[in-house]
Amino acid sequence: MKTELQGARKDIHVVMESLRSKYVKLARDDEFRVHLDRLLKCDAAGRPIPAPAVFTSTGETRGIALIDGAGGGKTSLVHHALCRHPALQATEPDKMLWIGVRVPSPASLKSLGLEILRQSGYPEVGDRTKVWDIFNKVRHRFQQLGTVVLWIDEAHDLFRTGSAVEVETTLKMLKSLMQGEWPVIVVLTGIETLWEIASCDDQVKRRYSRIELPSVTRAADGKTLWKLIDSFCVRAELVPPERGDLVDRLIHAGRARFGRCIEQILNAIEVALHDGATTLETEHFARSFDMQEGCRPGENIFRSPRWSQIDVNALGRA
């Protein structure tokens, strides 16, 4: 009996791993690709090549600031785009055409520089190394690796607690990476506060094109979400749920963020599989939502008849 239970759990794990590894491509992927291709040089046939385009006589590159709320899927979008872009795939083992880092905690310019070096495979740098020296090493490392794109995720954390002087220093350092002997394209991803702070500098607004991912709505995304629910159910060998207002509730529960909506669907499927169910039900969404949010009675968006009046951002608060 124990062996059968373990086998069932393993099967569920395999199914869920397969579902979670599936990337959902949307129109916003194409938009990001257009912004990125514009920042790359092209060959005679107009195909992007692994070299940044320059926009001034002094050889400056440009960047992208991708803005979305928490759980919107921005990290997955950029990671997928960089991993798949034909001009950014290294064919030599000692090359890294793009480097992605998440702003470490505690966030500082120094910790960011050290994280970039770490991700690039650079030997450990001493704690007493000055910031300017760290970023000199970063620039040299980019040249060694042939790096074209630097992606900084959760970039808003760089500016969250810094003074005005620290924010200005950070912006200048990022600007310096887009200039000089080996300039790179800088991609920043973060929540709205990233642009609110960074765009106070006119030079930032000039150097970065902005993409703000739209909120999910039933009118624009309802059909897509139903298609995903149906396709995920097929993979999990479940009968899809009755439609009704499920997608409306799903969007509200997911804070109108695409990544959160996908997560809600997958969590509900996992609950159904552990139940041994043959059909995905609204109650599976409700139970997974309870587990995620710690709802008080009457707060579960998938159970309450007045679900649209529930303040999803206040769930679980005393």
Secondary structure, DSSP 8 states (H G I E B T S, - for coil): -HHHHHHHHHHHHHHHHHHHT-----HHHHHHHHHHHHTEEE-TTS-EEEEE---STT----EEEEE--TTSSHHHHHHHHHHH-GGG---STT--SEEEEE--SS--HHHHHHHHHHHTT-----TT--HHHHHHHHHHHHHHHT--EEEEETGGGGTSS--HHHHHHHHHHHHHHTSSSS--EEEEEE-HHHHHHHTTSHHHHHHEEEEE-----HHHHHHHHHHHHHHHHHHHT-B----TTHHHHHHHHTTT-HHHHHHHHHHHHHHHHHHT-SB--HHHHHHHHHHHH---TT--TTT-TTGGGS-GGGTT--
